[in-house]
């Protein structure tokens, strides 16, 4: 319940602040995705290997209707709260990270979402 409320709050705040438009920097998002997301996901042409059960960025943007919301709130969605820390947002749980934590800013989250949107097939 806590995670759902956190996700809903983050998404509502983002929608109110941006009128629903992802305003991130695509170039910065590509670099942030390369640095942080390729550990687990296939991300465009940045890598070719991933954790087998982890969806690629391409799959998500081309097959999930709510992909923008997912990218903007990913750190509230499993398994991310266990190891992603967003500057200025308290951790969503107090479980120690099982891997080296990923530390990002909200601007980087928007940047990654903007970059991911470029992977959408036309």
Long-range contacts (C-beta under 8 A, 24 or more apart in sequence): 2-92, 3-76, 3-77, 3-78, 3-81, 3-92, 6-76, 6-92, 7-73, 7-76, 7-77, 10-72, 10-73, 10-76, 11-69, 11-72, 11-73, 14-72, 14-73, 22-68, 22-71, 22-72, 22-110, 22-113, 22-114, 22-117, 23-110, 23-114, 24-107, 24-109, 24-110, 24-111, 24-112, 24-113, 24-114, 24-115, 25-111, 25-114, 26-111, 26-114, 26-115, 26-118, 27-115, 28-107, 28-108, 28-111, 28-115, 29-108, 29-110, 29-111, 29-112, 29-113, 29-114, 29-115, 29-116, 30-115, 32-104, 32-108, 32-111, 32-112, 32-115, 33-57, 33-112, 33-115, 33-116, 36-102, 36-104, 36-108, 36-112, 37-112, 39-102, 44-115, 44-118, 44-119, 57-116, 57-119, 58-119, 58-121, 60-116, 61-116, 61-117, 61-119, 61-120, 62-119, 62-120, 62-121, 67-116, 68-113, 68-117, 71-109, 71-112, 71-113, 71-116, 72-109, 72-110, 72-113, 74-109, 75-104, 75-109
